[in-house]
C-alpha cells in the first residue's frame, strides 16, 4: 500500500510539473499600443475569438497573421477572446441540440 501511494505522489508531482511548464509567460506588449496606436479591448477579443478557427488556418501559411492580438488591455481582452472562441467552438452560435428519439 505504501508503494502504491509513493507512486501516486510521484505521478501527481510529475503531472503538476508538466502542467506548470506549459503555462505561458508574461505578455510584454500588454497595454501598449500597436503601430496604429490602438489597444485591443473586450469587443476585439470577442471578435478574435469568433474568427479564431479561420485565423488559425491562415496563420499556418502566413507570417503576418497571428491568432491572438498581443497589444491588448489584459483581462478583458482575454475574457472576450475566450467568450468568442467558446461561442464558436462550443456551439453557442452554430451548435444544435440533440433530438431525443422517442422510438
Secondary structure, DSSP 8 states (H G I E B T S, - for coil): -HHHHHHHHHHHHHHHHHHHHTS----TTTT---TTS--B-HHHHHHHHHTHHHHHHHHHH-SS--SS-SSB-SHHHHHHHHHHHHHHHTTTTT---------
